[in-house]
Amino acid sequence: MATVLMDELVQTDYGQFDLVWTEAGGFDGDPDRFFDGQSNGLVGAADPNGVYVVLARRSGGSPVRVVLHDVEPDLPGPDYDDIVEVSTTVPEDGEPQWSSWAGETGGDLPGLAPGSYRLRVSARGRDAGADGEFADEPVDEYLIELWPAGVAPDTILRVTSQNAAYWHAVWGGRR
């Protein structure tokens, strides 16, 4: 069974999108805090207070959909250019929320219970997003899927955009 926790056009700056478990969560400008020990540079899950997702579009709106599954879902089709998986744990006292840069937009993630999850981010249009900062319409799109699972290393499952390759080289694999 799949439950949609969030499905919105996220307005952000600096390409910042956070899944926040506690008040101390949210990207603070320190990539080492989120990407320590990881091989990928798109989804920072090293901080126990939440997960940082690097959106390609620096400013503007990007559709983001967050879906909770009972079991691991099938990989999305080839229309998704870039796919990364990480592990995260929502603490017992966590209050799951999502947020963009400086809290410009945000909301609750109802139904996301405490526990250990695998989190997959699938993106399409990252290169267009990186080039389309001033586009009038959305040019990049993100699907974030979670399901109960034990902790495992982060995994880069697909890289076809130049933008994802750049972030993997800059923030991933060098720690």
Secondary structure, 3 states (H helix, E strand, C coil): CEEEEEEEEEEECCCEEEEECCCCCCCCCCHHHHHCCCCCCCEECCCCCEEEEECCCCCEEEEEEEEEECCCCCCCCCCCCEEEEEEEEECCCCCCEEEEHHHCCEEECCCCCCEEEEEEEEEECHHHHHHCCCCCCCCCEEEEEEEECCCCCCEEEECCCHHHHHHHHHHCCCC
